[in-house]
Amino acid sequence: MTISERYKSIRDRIAQAAASNLPTLIAVSKTRPVEDILELYHLGHRDFGENYVQELIEKSQLILDQGISDIRWHFIGRLQSNKVKLLIPHVFAIHAIDSMKLAHEISKHMISKRPHEKLLGFIAVNIDQEPSKSGLPTDQVIALAQRISGLENLQLGGLMCIPSPEKDPQIAFRKLRALEEQCHPNTNGLLSMGMTSDFETAIQEGATHIRIGTAIFGNR
């Protein structure tokens, strides 16, 4: 199948899974060439996700050099505080906030580089308490959301998770939704959850943002 055919298939499956509001589809383009991104762009897609700071910056600049400036880049990987300054000029949303230190760096560099804008942020939650996985423990999420809500130029949309592959993702998604509701009014109801293997379940459990790579671009 071509990228166009796979993209249409995914859009159809999203529409079937969504009872009403369609989630934002983030096409995960890590390791993919710019040509693949532009092919999807010319089909009307605008939201792309990258895991590595330098790769996102390089792709963003190459595409900007072609006169295209309306792609919304989502950073979905683990983010080090010392890389924030480089990332801020290019990114629309960060799905990987797991500390006040990182949130403060984002706010600081948004104020200096994009003073009239707010960057969309998600707290990354280690929803299944996996020792090897990054993300904030569930018992620390509400307190961090409260602290982040006072920062300038950073809009805390909600929470993000990647469930354990050994566990039922539906349970994880329901836990994340309940936790996000406990964070109100410091979050705004957004849930970044669901990937190629489980996005339909995530949509049924309230996902507002889903992250799909392989099912759109094919195997690497």
N, C-alpha and C positions, 0 to 999 in steps of 0.2 A: 504493500500500500504506500501511497505517497503521503507527504506531510499534509497536503490538502485533504485527502481522504480520511486520514486518521483524525485530523482536527474536526472535520464534520461529524465523524462518528462520536467523538467525545462530547461535542456540543449537543448532539441528540441524546446521549445518555444522561448528560447533566439536566437537560430539560425534562426528561422522563422521571428523574429522581427528585426534582424540586417540586414541592407542592405549590409554591407561589414564587417568591423572590429567587432569582437565579444568583448563585454565588459568583464572586469574581474568580475567574480562571487565571491562575498564574502559570504560564508556560515555563517550566524549569529548563533553562537553556545552557546549564553548565556543561562545559567541554564541547558544546556545539559551535560550529562555525557561524560567523556573522551572516553568511548567505542563507542559512536555515532560519535565522531570526527574521531576516528581511522577507523571506518567503511567507512566513506567518504574518508579519506586519502587513504585507500587501493583501492578505486575506481579511484585514480589518482588526487584527489582534493588537493589543497595546500593552498588556501586563506580562512582564517577563521576570523570572527569578534566577538569581545567581548565588552560589555558595562561597565564592572567593572574591575578596576585595579587588585584587589586581585584575582578575579576569573581567569583572563587571566594569571597571574603569576603562580598560582597553576596548571592550566592545562598545561601551557608551560613546567613547570618543570617536571610534571609527564610524559609527552610525551618525553622530553629530556632524562629522566632516562631510557626510553625504546630504546634509541639509534636513535631516530628520530629527525633530526635537520633541516629539510628543509620546515617546515610549515611557512607560512607567516602570522603573526598575525596582524590584523588591529584593532586598538582601535577606536571604533565608538561612545562611550558614552561621556558624559560631563567629562572633565578632570580638576582636581585641580592641581595647580602648585606644591604643596607640595608632590604630588604622582608621579611626572615625573621621579624622580631619580630611583624609584623602577621599573617603567615600561620600561625604555629605554633598558635594556639588553635583553628584550624579544620581542620587537615590531618591525614590518616592516614599518607600516604606522600609522599615527594619523589623523583621519578625523574630529577632533573636536577643531581645533585651533580658538580661538575667541578673543585673546588679544595679545598685544606685550609682556606682562609679561610672558604668557604661552609659546610663541614662543621662547623667550630668554632662559627660563628654559630648553626647549627641546634642543636648540643649545648648551647650556653650558654643559649639561650632555652627549650629543653625543660627544662633544670634549674630555671630560674626560674618557668616557667609551668605545666609538667606534670611535676613532680619524680618522680612514681611511675610514669611511663610511658616507653616507648621508642618513638621514631618510626622507621618503616621507611624506609630510604634505598637508592637505587641510584646507582651512578656512571654518568654519561652519557658514552658513548664515541663518539668520531668514528671509527667503524669503517672507513669508506672513505677516511679522510684528506682530506676535502673542505675546501678553504680557506675556503669561505663558511659552513661549518656549525660550530656550537658543539659542545662535548664535548671530552673529554680525548683526546690522542693515545694510541694503543694502547701505546706503549712507556713511558707514565707511569702506567698503571692499577694495576699490581701494587704499586708503591711507595705510591700514594695509599691503596689498600685497607689496607695494613699500618698506615699512620698513622691512618686513620679508626677502625680497630678498637679503639683505646685510648680513644676518646671516650665520655663518659657519655651515657645517655639517647638514643643513636642506634644502631640496629641496622642494620648494612650487609647488606642482603639479597643483593645481587648487582649486575648490570650492566644498562644500557639502551642501545639503539642505534636509529637510524633509518637504514637503508641508503640509498645513493645511488640515485636513480631510474634512472640510466643503467647500473647494474650488476646482476648476478644477486643477488637478496636471499638466496638459499639459502647462497651463499658467505659473505656477511656474517654471517648467523645462526650458521653453523658456527664462524666465527672468534670471534664473541662467546662462544659456549659454551666453546670451548677456552680463551679468555682467562679466563673466570670460573673454570674449573677450576684454573687456575694461581694464582688469588687465594686458594684455600682454604688455611688454615681461616678466613681473614679475611672471607670471604663465605659465604653459606648456600645456594648453588645456584639462586638466583632469576634469571630472565632476562626482562626487560621488552622485548619485541620483537614486531613484527607489527602491521599496521594493516589498514584495509579492503581494500587491494589485495593484501596478501601474508600475511594472518594464518594461513592454512592451512599454508603453507610454514613459517612460524615455529613453529607448534604441532608440526609433524613434526620440527623441529630442536630441540625442547625448551623452547619458550617456557612460562613460568609465568604471565606477565601479558601480555595483548594489549590494544591500545588502538584502539577502533573508534567512529567517529562517524557518518560519512555513511551507512554501511550500516544503521544503526539509526534515525537521526533523519531521513534523507533529505537531499537537497541543500539548501544554505543559500539 
